[in-house]
């Protein structure tokens, strides 16, 4: 009864139930936070002022179990934006396992779609900025354990989950002493890595969940990146799990039968872009090469699109694997 009254009062007074009643912990409430949009990586890494600021509307959910402070997982959507059937479903499963969750839509907050924004790498910068803005917002909530904030994402969101582990991007977005405690990337895009060097990653563990038949991110591309980092003497803190027979987007239950989607951008034929303190590099196979921005459009145009299909068994197993990794990584 108290929780219902609390939500009603918050709605009448504030317009939305935005966690003003601290004891109403179970359930989902609406919160907002401020983020930024940048034109390119140079602008961000040079720490120039953002092009615009944006207000993100998010859903903050808590488990039924009562705790003084909760570990929390930020769940970042695919290129299609937030969907209850995907991000909402996984967030609910995480809450059953004792994690608070935060979900939002980076594209909707900017009045756009993933298809429109993906024409420029700025959409990945926006996603990374949003994730760090969410980190700051959650760390300020007394119900959240600021030392146990993780990030999880799918496809586009999977790339964000990996990129938020890059020390250079964390430093540029200036979260102070905060960092993500763990990163979980479901079938990431596989566009960016870091130049292998001491301190290239924040130090938190990364789990990549990969599909054997994912034709958007060939397994060899991730394998070459991990081999490159090991050979350079600075192995990436990445653990991988590969699911036999799984295609891209295996968690998305709204997908129909297996088919190829030619309208989506893919970097599968492109070299990995390695970010670093100076000019980025390309990684092609196990060799680094000078970065040529003009070649990106060429390799993307060479092989657009990828195949997708839902796989309930793989979804269930991959969520189980992710929860085990989070429980291990966010142990008090």
C-alpha positions as CSV (number, residue, x, y, z in Angstrom):
1,X,0.0,0.0,0.0
2,X,2.8,2.4,0.9
3,X,4.6,1.8,-2.4
4,X,1.3,2.4,-4.4
5,X,0.7,5.7,-2.5
6,X,4.3,6.8,-3.0
7,X,4.1,6.3,-6.8
8,X,0.8,8.1,-6.9
9,X,2.1,11.1,-5.0
10,X,5.2,11.2,-7.1
11,X,3.1,11.1,-10.3
12,X,0.8,13.9,-9.1
13,X,3.6,16.2,-7.8
14,X,6.4,15.5,-10.3
15,X,4.6,14.3,-13.4
16,X,6.4,11.0,-13.3
17,X,7.3,8.5,-10.5
18,X,11.0,9.3,-10.4
19,X,12.3,7.5,-7.3
20,X,11.6,10.3,-4.9
21,X,10.3,7.8,-2.4
22,X,13.5,6.0,-1.4
23,X,11.7,3.1,0.4
24,X,9.7,2.1,-2.7
25,X,12.6,0.0,-4.0
26,X,11.0,-2.9,-5.9
27,X,9.5,-2.3,-9.3
28,X,10.4,0.1,-12.1
29,X,10.4,3.9,-12.0
30,X,11.3,6.6,-14.5
31,X,14.5,8.7,-14.1
32,X,16.3,11.2,-16.3
33,X,19.9,12.2,-16.7
34,X,21.9,14.6,-19.0
35,X,24.2,13.4,-21.7
36,X,26.1,14.8,-24.7
37,X,26.4,14.4,-28.4
38,X,29.8,14.7,-30.2
39,X,30.5,15.0,-33.9
40,X,33.5,12.6,-34.0
41,X,36.1,10.9,-31.9
42,X,38.6,13.7,-32.4
43,X,36.2,16.2,-30.7
44,X,35.7,13.9,-27.7
45,X,39.3,12.8,-27.3
46,X,40.5,16.4,-27.6
47,X,38.0,17.2,-24.8
48,X,36.4,19.9,-26.8
49,X,32.9,21.0,-25.7
50,X,30.1,18.7,-26.8
51,X,28.1,19.6,-29.9
52,X,24.8,19.4,-28.0
53,X,23.4,18.1,-24.7
54,X,20.4,15.8,-24.4
55,X,18.1,14.6,-21.7
56,X,17.8,10.8,-21.5
57,X,14.6,9.3,-20.1
58,X,15.4,5.9,-18.5
59,X,13.7,3.1,-16.5
60,X,15.4,2.2,-13.2
61,X,14.2,-1.2,-11.9
62,X,14.9,-3.0,-8.6
63,X,14.6,-6.6,-7.6
64,X,11.9,-7.8,-5.2
65,X,14.6,-8.7,-2.6
66,X,15.2,-5.8,-0.1
67,X,18.8,-4.6,0.2
68,X,20.4,-1.5,1.5
69,X,22.3,-1.0,-1.7
70,X,22.1,-2.9,-5.0
71,X,24.5,-3.9,-7.8
72,X,23.1,-2.6,-11.0
73,X,23.4,-3.4,-14.7
74,X,22.9,-0.8,-17.5
75,X,21.3,-2.5,-20.4
76,X,22.0,-0.9,-23.8
77,X,19.8,-1.7,-26.8
78,X,20.5,-2.8,-30.4
79,X,20.5,-0.7,-33.5
80,X,16.7,-0.9,-33.5
81,X,16.4,1.0,-30.2
82,X,15.0,-0.2,-26.9
83,X,12.5,-3.1,-27.1
84,X,10.6,-4.7,-24.3
85,X,10.9,-8.0,-26.0
86,X,14.7,-7.8,-25.9
87,X,16.3,-5.4,-23.5
88,X,13.2,-5.3,-21.3
89,X,13.1,-9.1,-21.1
90,X,16.8,-9.4,-20.2
91,X,16.5,-6.6,-17.6
92,X,13.6,-8.5,-16.0
93,X,15.8,-11.7,-15.9
94,X,18.6,-9.7,-14.3
95,X,16.3,-8.4,-11.6
96,X,15.3,-11.9,-10.8
97,X,19.0,-12.6,-10.1
98,X,19.2,-9.7,-7.7
99,X,20.5,-6.9,-9.9
100,X,18.9,-3.5,-10.3
101,X,18.7,-2.4,-14.0
102,X,18.7,0.7,-16.0
103,X,17.3,0.8,-19.6
104,X,16.9,3.7,-22.1
105,X,16.9,4.6,-25.8
106,X,19.9,6.7,-27.0
107,X,18.4,7.1,-30.4
108,X,14.9,8.2,-29.3
109,X,16.4,10.7,-27.0
110,X,18.0,12.4,-30.0
111,X,14.8,12.2,-32.1
112,X,16.4,9.8,-34.5
113,X,16.7,6.1,-35.3
114,X,19.7,3.7,-35.3
115,X,19.5,3.4,-39.0
116,X,19.8,7.2,-39.4
117,X,22.5,7.7,-36.8
118,X,24.7,4.7,-38.0
119,X,25.7,6.6,-41.1
120,X,28.4,8.2,-38.9
121,X,30.5,6.8,-36.1
122,X,29.1,9.6,-33.9
123,X,26.3,7.2,-33.0
124,X,28.8,5.0,-31.1
125,X,30.3,8.1,-29.4
126,X,26.8,9.1,-28.3
127,X,26.1,5.7,-26.9
128,X,29.4,5.7,-25.0
129,X,28.6,9.2,-23.6
130,X,25.2,8.1,-22.6
131,X,26.6,5.1,-20.7
132,X,29.0,7.2,-18.7
133,X,26.3,9.7,-18.0
134,X,24.1,6.8,-16.7
135,X,27.0,5.6,-14.6
136,X,27.3,9.1,-12.9
137,X,23.5,9.2,-12.4
138,X,23.4,5.7,-10.8
139,X,26.4,6.4,-8.6
140,X,24.5,9.3,-7.1
141,X,21.6,7.2,-6.0
142,X,21.9,6.0,-2.4
143,X,20.2,2.7,-3.2
144,X,23.0,1.8,-5.7
145,X,26.4,0.4,-4.8
146,X,28.6,2.7,-6.9
147,X,31.4,0.1,-6.9
148,X,29.2,-2.5,-8.5
149,X,27.8,-0.9,-11.6
150,X,28.1,-3.0,-14.8
151,X,27.1,-2.5,-18.4
152,X,25.5,-5.0,-20.8
153,X,24.6,-4.4,-24.5
154,X,23.4,-6.1,-27.6
155,X,24.9,-5.5,-31.1
156,X,25.2,-1.7,-31.1
157,X,24.9,-1.9,-27.3
158,X,27.5,-4.7,-27.3
159,X,29.9,-2.4,-29.0
160,X,29.1,0.2,-26.4
161,X,29.7,-2.3,-23.6
162,X,33.2,-3.0,-25.0
163,X,34.1,0.6,-25.8
164,X,33.2,1.8,-22.2
165,X,36.1,-0.4,-21.1
166,X,38.6,1.8,-23.1
167,X,40.6,3.9,-20.7
168,X,41.0,6.8,-23.3
169,X,37.2,7.1,-23.6
170,X,36.6,6.9,-19.9
171,X,39.2,9.6,-19.3
172,X,37.7,11.9,-22.0
173,X,34.2,11.5,-20.6
174,X,35.6,12.3,-17.1
175,X,33.6,10.3,-14.7
176,X,36.0,11.1,-11.9
177,X,36.9,8.0,-9.9
178,X,34.0,6.0,-11.3
179,X,34.4,3.1,-13.7
180,X,32.2,0.2,-14.8
181,X,32.9,-2.9,-12.7
182,X,32.1,-5.3,-15.6
183,X,31.2,-5.2,-19.3
184,X,29.1,-7.8,-21.1
185,X,28.8,-7.6,-24.9
186,X,26.2,-9.7,-26.7
187,X,27.1,-10.1,-30.4
188,X,28.9,-6.8,-30.6
189,X,29.4,-4.9,-33.9
190,X,33.2,-5.5,-33.8
191,X,34.2,-2.1,-35.2
192,X,36.6,-0.8,-32.6
193,X,39.4,-1.9,-30.3
194,X,42.3,-0.2,-28.7
195,X,46.0,0.1,-29.5
196,X,47.7,-2.5,-27.3
197,X,49.5,-0.7,-24.5
198,X,49.8,-0.6,-20.8
199,X,46.6,0.9,-19.3
200,X,44.6,0.7,-22.6
201,X,41.7,-0.8,-20.7
202,X,40.2,0.4,-17.5
203,X,41.0,-2.9,-15.8
204,X,37.5,-4.2,-15.4
205,X,36.7,-7.6,-17.0
206,X,34.9,-7.9,-20.3
207,X,32.7,-10.8,-21.5
208,X,32.0,-11.2,-25.2
209,X,29.2,-13.5,-26.2
210,X,29.6,-14.5,-29.8
211,X,27.7,-16.5,-32.4
212,X,29.4,-19.1,-34.5
213,X,27.5,-18.1,-37.6
214,X,27.3,-14.4,-37.0
215,X,28.1,-12.9,-40.4
216,X,28.3,-9.4,-38.9
217,X,31.2,-10.2,-36.7
218,X,33.3,-13.1,-38.0
219,X,34.9,-15.0,-35.1
220,X,38.3,-14.6,-36.8
221,X,38.1,-10.8,-36.4
222,X,37.9,-11.0,-32.6
223,X,40.5,-13.8,-32.6
224,X,42.9,-11.7,-34.5
225,X,42.4,-8.7,-32.1
226,X,43.0,-10.9,-29.0
227,X,46.1,-12.4,-30.6
228,X,47.4,-9.0,-31.5
229,X,47.1,-7.7,-28.0
230,X,48.7,-10.8,-26.5
231,X,51.6,-10.6,-29.0
232,X,52.1,-7.0,-28.0
233,X,52.5,-8.0,-24.4
234,X,49.2,-6.3,-23.3
235,X,46.5,-8.9,-23.5
236,X,42.9,-7.5,-23.5
237,X,40.9,-8.4,-20.4
238,X,38.3,-10.1,-22.6
239,X,36.7,-13.5,-22.0
240,X,34.8,-15.0,-24.9
241,X,32.0,-17.6,-25.2
242,X,30.9,-18.8,-28.6
243,X,27.5,-20.4,-29.2
244,X,27.4,-23.1,-31.9
245,X,25.0,-22.4,-34.7
246,X,24.0,-19.0,-33.3
247,X,23.4,-16.0,-35.7
248,X,23.4,-12.3,-34.9
249,X,20.6,-11.1,-32.6
250,X,19.8,-14.5,-31.2
251,X,18.1,-12.8,-28.1
252,X,15.6,-10.8,-30.1
253,X,12.3,-12.8,-29.9
254,X,10.4,-10.6,-32.3
255,X,12.6,-11.8,-35.2
256,X,11.0,-14.1,-37.7
257,X,12.7,-17.0,-39.6
258,X,16.3,-16.7,-40.5
259,X,16.9,-14.2,-43.2
260,X,19.4,-11.7,-44.5
261,X,18.9,-7.9,-43.7
262,X,20.7,-5.9,-46.4
263,X,19.6,-2.5,-45.1
264,X,21.8,-2.6,-42.0
265,X,25.4,-1.2,-41.9
266,X,28.1,-3.8,-41.3
267,X,31.9,-3.5,-40.8
268,X,32.5,-7.2,-41.3
269,X,34.8,-6.5,-44.3
270,X,36.5,-3.6,-42.6
271,X,39.7,-3.7,-40.6
272,X,39.3,-3.1,-36.8
273,X,39.8,0.5,-35.9
274,X,42.2,0.8,-32.9
275,X,41.8,3.9,-30.8
276,X,44.9,5.3,-29.0
277,X,46.4,8.4,-27.5
278,X,47.3,9.8,-30.9
279,X,46.1,8.9,-34.4
280,X,44.1,5.6,-34.6
281,X,45.4,2.5,-36.5
282,X,43.8,-0.2,-38.5
283,X,44.2,-3.8,-37.5
284,X,43.9,-6.1,-40.5
285,X,44.5,-9.7,-39.6
286,X,47.4,-9.5,-37.1
287,X,49.0,-6.4,-38.7
288,X,48.5,-2.8,-37.8
289,X,48.3,-0.3,-40.7
290,X,47.9,3.5,-40.9
291,X,44.4,4.7,-40.5
292,X,42.7,5.9,-43.6
293,X,39.2,7.3,-42.9
294,X,38.3,7.3,-46.6
295,X,38.5,3.5,-46.8
296,X,35.8,2.9,-44.2
297,X,32.9,3.8,-46.5
298,X,34.4,1.6,-49.2
299,X,34.6,-1.6,-47.0
300,X,31.2,-1.0,-45.6
301,X,29.7,-0.6,-49.0
302,X,31.4,-3.8,-50.1
303,X,29.3,-6.0,-47.8
304,X,26.3,-4.4,-46.2
305,X,23.8,-6.4,-44.1
306,X,23.8,-9.5,-42.0
307,X,21.7,-12.5,-41.1
308,X,19.5,-12.6,-38.0
309,X,17.2,-15.1,-36.2
310,X,15.9,-15.7,-32.7
311,X,17.2,-18.7,-30.8
312,X,15.4,-19.3,-27.5
313,X,17.9,-21.9,-26.3
314,X,20.9,-19.8,-27.0
315,X,19.2,-16.7,-25.4
316,X,18.6,-18.7,-22.2
317,X,22.1,-20.1,-22.0
318,X,23.7,-16.7,-22.8
319,X,21.7,-14.9,-20.2
320,X,22.8,-17.6,-17.7
321,X,26.4,-17.2,-18.7
322,X,26.1,-13.4,-18.4
323,X,24.5,-13.6,-14.9
324,X,27.3,-16.0,-13.7
325,X,30.0,-13.6,-15.0
326,X,28.3,-10.6,-13.3
327,X,27.8,-12.5,-10.0
328,X,31.5,-13.3,-10.1
329,X,32.7,-9.8,-11.2
330,X,30.4,-7.8,-8.9
331,X,31.0,-9.9,-5.8
332,X,31.2,-7.5,-2.8
